[in-house]
Every structure is written in C-alpha cells, then in structure tokens.
Amino acid sequence: MALLHITDGSGRRWQYTLSPQLPCTIGRAPDNCIVLNDPRASRHHAHVTFAGGAFVLVDGTIVGSRIKRSANKVLVQGQPRTEHQLQDGDQIKIGNSLLRFEQATAVAAVNYDNQPLGRTQMTIPVREALSVVLRTSDAVASARLSTTEIAALRRKADILALLYELSKTLALVFDPEVIFNQVTEIILRVTPADRVVALLGDQSPDGDRNTPTELRQIAARARNAQLTEQMRDLTIGRTITSKAMRERVALLSQDATADAQFGSAQSIISQGVRSTICAPLAGESCVYGALYADRLDPHAVFTRDDLELLSAIAAQTTVALENARSHKRLAREEVARSNYGRFLPEYVVRQMLEHPESFQLGGTNQTITVLFADVRGFTRLAEHAPPTQVVELLNKYFTAMTEIIFAHGGTLDKYIGDGLMALFGAPTATPQDAAHAVQVAIAMQRQMTHVNADLRAGGLPEIHIGIGLHTGEATVGYIGSERRTEYTAIGDTVNLAARLESNARPGQILLSESVIQACLPADTFPVVQQPPLSVKNRIQPVPVYEMSWQNDVTG
C-alpha cells in the first residue's frame, strides 16, 4: 500500500491512498484527487502515475498531448523535479503544502491459538480503566502513609504523568499506524512485557459490535532483537483477545504452564508463555481491536499494576483512534462538500454525506426537468463596458440565479458562457420537480428587474434572458474521462430544452407540454400556446407554451 501524508497551506492534515490503476491529480482546483487549500499551488499542479512497478510524481498536468508544467514547480527533498520515481519517505513540497510518500510494507499475518485461559485471572471493566489506575488506598486518603503506600502513591503520580504525556502526543497524530507504533513502544517501556502487539479489525457482519472480525496486526514490538526474529512464529491467544473484546474488560491470565488444563498445550508451553495481559480498544459504540502483551519467561508474571496501566493506555488509544477516524472523515467530507457544493443545494450535499448509499451517482436513466437560460444582448453589453465591469456583472448575475436554483432544490449543471443549465429531479427526485423548475424560471425573470437597475445605475444598457424547459427521461451521472468528470445529464430531453431556450425571445419562458403534464394539478400556471416547433430527429412538431410570468402570483 502506498500513501501520501498531506499538510496543505492551511494546515489541514490527511492522507490519500494511491492506486496503481488510477492517476492521482494534485492542485488547487476542486476536481483534483488531492485538493490543496494553498494559493501558491497551481489549479492542476502535479499528478502521480504508476509505471514500471513504481509510483512516479510528474510536475504539471496533461493538456492534449503535451504536459503543462506548474508555475511554482514541484520540490522533492528540496530539489525541483519534473519527474521523479517516488521512494519511501520522500518529502514533496507544492507551494506551501507538504506531502510525504510512504510505501507501506506488508503487515505480518497474525497466528492464533485457541487454548483456554490460565488458572489465575484478573479483569478490569473498560469504563473503570482510568479511575482504577489512579485509585489510592483508604490509608493514603487519610494521610496515614507507610513506606509502601508512599511508593504506591509515587507510582500513581508517575502513571498520571505518563498518561498526560501520552494524551498530548496522541492528540496531534491522525495516522492509525503512527498511533499504534507509539503505543506499543510505550507499553514495552513501562511494563515488563517481552512482546506487545496491537490488533485492529472490522465490525462483525452479524451486527455484534463487540467482536470485530478479521483482526490484523497493525503494530508489534519485542523486548530484544532475538525475540523480534521469533515473532513471526509466535502465536497470540485467541481466547483471551475474544473474551476481552466481547466482555469489554482488560484481562490478565497467567500460570499457563502450571495449569493442568494446559497439559497438552504444547504450543503454549514451547513458547514459554506464562503471563498475558490484554485490553480491548472499546469505544462507546463498538470495539475496534485490542492491545495484547505477554511474558515469555516461565518465571516472570504480570501484576495487577501492569494490567491497570495497559487498560488506561488502551482507553487513551481508543480516543486517539476515534479522533483519527473522525479527522479522516471530516477531511473527506470537506473535499466532497467543496466539490458537490458547487452545483448541488446544501441540503442535498448533507444528505449525500450522511446517507451515501441512498444516492446512485453512476449513469442512470431517470425523469428530470431541464432548464436552460441565456442572456440576450450580452454581446452588445460587452462591447460597451470595460472587461472588469462585465465580469463583475456576470458574477453577480450567476450568483443571484444560482441562489434561486438552489432555493428550489435544483442542481446547477454548468455555466455555458453567459448561459446556464439546471436540473430538477437529479440526484434526488420529488413529485414537485417540474413545478419547482417553472417557479425557478419565473423567479429568474423577476430577478432581472434588479439586475437591470444595477446596469442603469452604472450607465450600461439593459439585458434580458430567454428560458426554455422540458421534462423527460435523460441519462444522468458522472460523465467524462478519468482525469476530469462532471455531474450532468445527456439525451434528447436536454437537447429539446436547449432548443426551446434558443427560440425564446428576451423575457420569455418557453416550456414543453410534458412540463405542464408533470406539474401536479394544484400547480397551475398561466400559459399561452405558441406555434409548434420543428425539432431535428422528431417527425412531428413539438407543442410549445409560453409562461405568462408577469401575471403569475405563485412565485
């Protein structure tokens, strides 16, 4: 697995998993795979491809058959590179953003045994992990301190300091692999464990959120180099890990070699496992995995203090893991919200993020209403006004029209020069889609009164818009190439709506008969039939109606 760890110009951090099958584009534009909030990054600054068995970083983007290089270059290890075969640990700088390439090594498989627990057992419920580890005796509480109690109190203070430092460290880390590497190192340092393993898994498909399936080893450490070499052949007790996760308790099991029930458990005896501790990574809603540690010296055992400490560390680790997952989800949602928010209403974007399974964003055939609107007289306006004033006016016009579309649940498909295309019924469909499209057309025409007031105040000629609407079946989805796609609709329905718009006079709204039929009986609009329109690929002329929006009171 290959990853890019990213910190963009705004300080936002996340990671992106590279795929050998798909190129990864990087830049400021929202259609990139990695979107950088960085004014010094180009819109399409760089891309990563897979060639010759390795990932290759390329400065720039492909335009036609040529590569257009970025303005501020791509630096790898501080040196500008136009192309570079990425190596593990490479530091990449794009503008003010930093990226680190990581070529993850294959994770060792986890070998389990199914032997029963040892004779001596201790448990600590997950909810009591922190309170137990810091609890003092009644004698300490009453200030009658013996030498042993003073030593115990000092140990509690040391543990408190350790947990505080651990929480500060983990609060700044959002990479699960880094989190578990740090945690296993700390456990090995503060307990007498010979081996520490962090296990992470997925939730059980049968709905039991306390027994994750397919546990995998995400981090492991051993006391010395010899044990490190042997770890691949050592097993982990499935019984203790399953019990700890299922019952949400930190568990100590020992005397494995002394217990009669292990008389035939040659695998355990041959490993010399005498003492084992395990604590679940248990959140409020589910169990993510477990922290497992054992002692391989048959004369060495864990104590209750060790179990308490492991339990407290597991609690801290769970918080850090949930923070990392939330951070990743929020980063993903931020990019998605930025992309979808350009052409979908906010409530639709929110539904997509909360319930992605309810949206079919591939190519689907569905009934929609398409609206086209185009400015009449814009060419004459552009000839008499300074370019900056024209652009400012056009931006104000599009902003006002887009707000009207979003307010009625429409999807902004695209801007086309001084025109626009909007969809009603995609990606979400309602019985009122056609009526909403008509209401939008009326509101847009009325908005032109305010637009022209601004034009007159600036000494510019007035402009008007023509609008066309048609309801029918179209193919809707993400259409384009691997490098660039857009959410749009294609088909005869779209073509007919465009044809109606092109025949609309300034200030006119033309709609097809199917729009009127699609409106609910309660959604009556004043219309006047116009001469039918001859359309390419249609034998019979298309009935056309004009919306008398000046007299309408429904908008």
N, C-alpha and C positions, 0 to 999 in steps of 0.2 A: 504494500500500500504506500502511495506517495502523497504527501500533504504539503500545502503551503500555509504557514502560520503568518497571519497578516496583521499589521498595525497600520491603519491608514492615517492620513494627515490630521484627522480629527481626534485621534487617539483610540478609536474603536478597534477592538481586537476580535478576531475569529479565525477559523481555519477552513480550508477548502480542500476536498479530496480530489486529486487529479485522476482522470480516466484515460487509459491508453486509446480508447475508441473515439473520444470526443476532444476537440481542441478547447482550450481554456483561454478566453479573452479577458484582458485586464485593462481598465481605464476608468475615466470619469463618467462616461455615458451609462445610462441605466440599463442598456441592453447587453452589457458585458456580463460574463460569468462572475467576475470579481469586480464589484463596483467600488471605486475609491472615492471617498469624500476628501478630495485633495485638489485645490486649484492649480497646482503645478503639474498635475498629471494630465496628459492629453486625453481626449474623449475616447480614443482607442489607442492605448499607449503601447501595449505588447500582447503577445499571446504565447501559449505553451502547447507544443505538439509532441507526439510520441513517434520517434523514428529511430531505427537501428537498435531497438531494445532499450532506449533511454528517453527521458523527457528532455526536450530542447526548448530553451527560452529564446524567443525571437523579438527583437525590438521592432515595433510598428505593427501595422495591420495590412492585410492583402486587399488591394483595390484593383479589380480586374486581374491582370496577370502580373502586376507589379506590387512591391511592398512599399507602403508609405511609412517612412520612419517617424518616430515621435520627435517632438520639438526639444524635450529636455533629456533625451537619451535614457538608457537603462544601465544602471551600475550593478555589477556583480563583484562582490568583495572589494568595492571601492573603485573598480575599473570599468569604463564604458565597454559594452558588448553589444554587437548587433545580433549575434547568435552564440548560444552557449549551452553545452550539454550539462545539465544540472547534476551536481554531486551532493550527497548528503551533507547538510549543514551550510550550504551556500546562502550567503546573505545578499538579498536583492534590494536595491533602492530605486523607487519610481517616484519622482517628485519628492514630497516629504513623507512618503509611505515606505514602510519597511516590510519585506517578505522574507521568510526563512523556509528553504526547501528541506523537507525531511523524507528520507527514503526509509520507511519503517521496515525492520526485519521481521521475518516470520515469527509468530508467537509460539512458544513451545506448547505442545499438547499437554493436557492435564491427565495424569494417570491416577485413577481412583482405586481404592479397595473398599469392600463392603463389610468390613469386620465390625462387630459390636463395640460399644464404648467400654472403657476401662472400669475398674471397680470403684475408684474414687472419683466423684463428680462434684462440681460446684457450678452454680448458674447465677447470672445477674440479668434481670429484665432490662431490655433496651431503654425503656423510659427512665430507669434509675441510674443509667450509666454515669452521668456526671455527678449526681448527688452522692452516690456510693463512694466514688473515688476520693471525694473531698470530705467525707464524713469523719468526725472526730469522736473519741470516746467520751463518756459522761465525765470521767475524771479530768480529761483535758478541758471540757466545757466548764467545769467548776474550778479550774485553775490549780488543782492538786496534781502537779506534774511529777512523774517519776522519770528517771533517765530514759527508760524505754518509750514512755509516752512523748517525751521531748523529741526523741529520734523519729517517732512516727509523725509528729507534727511537722518536723522539718521535711520529711519525705512528702507529706501532703502539700507543703508550700512549694517544693521543687516540682511536683506534678502540676500544680496550678500554674506555675511559671512556664512549664513546658507546653501545657495546653494553650496558654495565651499566645506564646510564640508560634505554635503550630497554626492556630486560628488566623493570626496575622499573615503568615506565609500562604496558607491555602486560600485566603480571601483574594489574593492577587493572581491566582492561577486558574485558568479556564480550560486547560488541556487535561483530560482524564488520565492520560498516560503519565504526564508530569506529576500530577497529584499522587498517583499510586507509587511512583518511584520514590517520591519524598517520604510518603507514609511508611513504606516498607523499610526504608533506611532508618527512620526514627525508631520504629519498633525494634529493629535489630540493635540499635544503640542503647535503648533504655530498658530492654528486657534481656534475660539470658537465653533467648531463642537461638537455636542453631540454624533454623530456616524460617523464612517468612514469605508467604505467598498471598497476593491479592487476587481475588476471583470476582469476575463480573459476568453477568448473564442477562438474558432476555426474560420477559414475563411469560409465565406458563400460558399456553393457548387455551387451557381449560378454565381460565379465569382465576386461578389461585395465585394472588399477587404476592404471597409469602414464599413461594417456591419457584424462583426463576429457573428457566431451563437453559441447557447448553452453556453451562459455566465455562468460561475461558480464563486462562491465566493472563492477567494484564501486567503484572509486575511480580518479580521474585528476587530474593536476596538470600545469601548464605553467609555463615559466620567466617568461613575461610575459603581459600581457592580450591582445596580438595573437595569440600562439600559442593562448591559451585559446579565442579565437573560431574559430581554424582547426582545432581538434582534432576537430570533428565530421566534417570532410572527410578527415582523415589516416587512413591505414591502419596496420595492425600486421602484422609479418611472421609469417605462419602457419608458415613453415619453421623459423624459429628457436625459436618457442614450442613447436612439436611436438617438435623434437629435444631441447630442454632438458627437457621433461616425460617424454618416452619414455625417454631415457637417464639421467635424474636427474643432470644436470650443469648448472652455471652456464656460460653460453656468451657469448663476445664475438665479434661479427662486424663487420668494417669494410672500408673501401675499396670500398664498393658502387659508387660512381660511376667508380672507376678500373678495376674488374674487367671484362674483356671479356665475361664471361658475362652482365653486366647491360646490354650494349649496347642491347638492345631493351626494357629495363625502364623505360619512360618514367615509370611511376607512381613508382618509387623515385627516379629522377633528378629529376623535377619536385618531389618533396618535399625533395630535397637530403639524403636520409638517407645519411650516410657511416659512422656508427658506432652499433652497437646492442649492448646487453647484456641478458641475460635469465636469471633464476634460477627454478627450479621451487620450488613450495611442497610439498615432499616429506616426508610423514610415514613412519612405519615400515611402515604397511600400504597406503598409497595416496598418489597425488599429487592435491592439491586444486586447483592452478592455477599461476599464475606471476606474477612481478614483471618488468615489461618497461620498459626505458628506452632512449631514443635521443637522438642529437645531430643537429640539422638543419642545422648549419653544415658545408658541404662541406670546410672546412679544419680542423675540430675532430674529435678522436678520443677515445675512452675508453682508459684504460690498464688494465693488469692489476690495479693497486691498486683501481680503480673496480669491476672485476669481483669481486675478493675481498670488497670491502665489501658489494656487493649480495648476494653469496652468503651472507655472515654475517647480514645483515638478514633475508634470506628464511628462514634457519634459525630465527631468533628469532620471526619472524612465524608460521611453521608451528606452533611450540609454543603461541603465543598463540591461534591459530585452533583448535587441538585442545582447549585449555583452555576456550575459549568454547563449543565444541560439547559438551564434557563437562558444563560447568556447566548448559547448557540442558537436556541430557538428564537430569541429576540433579534439576533443579528440576521437570521434567515428571514424573519418576518419584516424587518426593516427594509431589506432589499426587495422583498416581494411587494411590500406596501408602496415603495418608491416606484416600482415598475407598474403594478396594477393601478395605482392611484392616478396615473396619467390619463387613463381612459375609462375607468370604472368609478361609479359612485362609492363614497366611503363605506356605506352600509354593505355593499356587495363585497368590497375588499375585506371587510371584517368577517363576513360570512365565509369567504373563501379560506381565510386563515384559521378560523375556528372549526370549520367543517369541510376540509379539502375533499373528503370522499364524496360529498354531495354534488360536486361540480365535474362535468365531463368536458374538459378543456381540449380534448383531441378534436379531430374533424367529425362533426355530427351534422345531420340534416334536421333542421327544425324550422318551425314557422316563426318569422320575425317581421317587424315593420322597419323599413329602411327610410331614413330621412337624408336628403341632400339639400344643402343651402349654399348659394353662391352670391357674391357681391356684384351688383350691376353698377357700372360706372366707375369701377375701381381704377381702370387704366387711365381714364381722364384725370382722376384724383392724383394718381402717382406722377403724372406729367407736370402738375402744377404745385406740388408740395415737396419740401425737402425730404430726402430719404429717411432721415431720423424721425421726422414727424409722421411719415407714412407708416413706419414700423411701429411707432408708439401707438398710433391709432388702431392698427391691425391687432396689436396685442390686447388693447382694451376691448376691441370687438370680440375677439375669440374668447377672452376671459368671461365676458358677460354671457355669451352664447353657451359656453361650456357649463357655467353655473346653472343655467336654465335646464340644460340636458340632464345634468346630474340630479337636480332637484326633482325631476320627474322619473328617476330610475333608469335613465337611458345610458348607453355605453358610447363614449366617444371613440369612433373607429379611427379617424385620421383627419388631419388638416390637409387640404389639397389647394395649394396656392392661397387664394383668398376665399376658398370654399371649405366646407367640412362635410363629413359623413357620420351619421349616428345610427345606432342600432337600438331597437326596443324588443326585448324578448330573448336577449343573449347577454351574459351566460344564464341569467335567470329569467324564466317566463312567467307571466301572470295573465289573467283574462283581460286586464286593462291596458296591455301593451300598445295596441293600436290607438286607443283613446289618449294615452299619455303622449304618443307621438304627435297627434293632432294638437294637443294642448301646448306642446313644446313649440310647434310651428307658429301657433298664434302668439305665444309669449315672445318668440324671437322677432316677429314682425313688429310687435308693440315696442320692443326694446329699441328698435331703430329710431324711434322718436327721440330718445335720449342721446343716441349716437350722433344723429344729425344736429342736435342742439349744440353738441361739443364742436362739430365741424363748423357750424355757422359762427360760433364764438371765435374760432381760430381763423376765420376768413377763408374757409375751404368749401368747395361745393358739396352738396348732399350726396349720399349714396343710398341705394336700396338693395334689397335681397330678393331673390326668387327661390322658392322652396318646392320640392317635389317629394311625395310619399307614396310607398307601395308596400302592401302586405303579401307575403307568400313564403314558400319554402326556399331555404338557402343552405349552403354548406358553410358552417361556422366553426372556427377553431384557429389554432396557431398555424400559420402558413408562411413559408419562406425557406431559407437554407439553414444549414447547421450553424452558420455564423450569425445569422440575423433572422428573427421571426417576428411576426406581429399578429395580434389577435384581430381577425377580420372576418368578413362574410363575402362569398362569391356565388355567382349564379345569375339566372335570368331575373330573379327578384331585384337584385342590386342594379342590374343594367336598366330595368324599367324605371326604377326610382330615379336614376340619374337622367334618364331621357325625359321624364316629367319635369325635373328641375330645369333642364336646359331649355324647355319650352315655356317655362313660367316667366311672365313679364315682371318688371320691378314691382315689389309689394304684393305679388300674387302667390297663393298657395294652391298647388295642383295636387290632387290625390286620385288614386285609382278606386274603382268600385270595390275592390277587395278590402280596402281600408275601411270604407263605410260599413261593409258587411261584418268586419271583425270587431267593430265597436259594439259594446253592449247596448241593448235597447234604451237604457237610461242615458247613454252618452250620445245625445242627439246634437248635431252641429248643422248650422245653416249652410247648405251647399247649392251651387248652381251648375247644372250640367253644361259642359263645353263640347265643341265638336270633337269627335273621336280622333285618336292619334294613331297614325300608321307607324308600326314598330318593326324593325328588322327581325326576321325569324318568326314573325307572327302573321298568320294568314288574315285573320280578322282584325280590323282596327280596335284599339283599346279604348273603352269608355273612360272619359276624363271628367272630373268635377273640380270646381273651384270653391275653396272655403271662403265664405264671406266673413272674414275675421273682424272687420271694422264694426259689424253689428252684433258680434257674438259676445255673450256675457258670462261664458263658462270659464274663461282663462284665469 
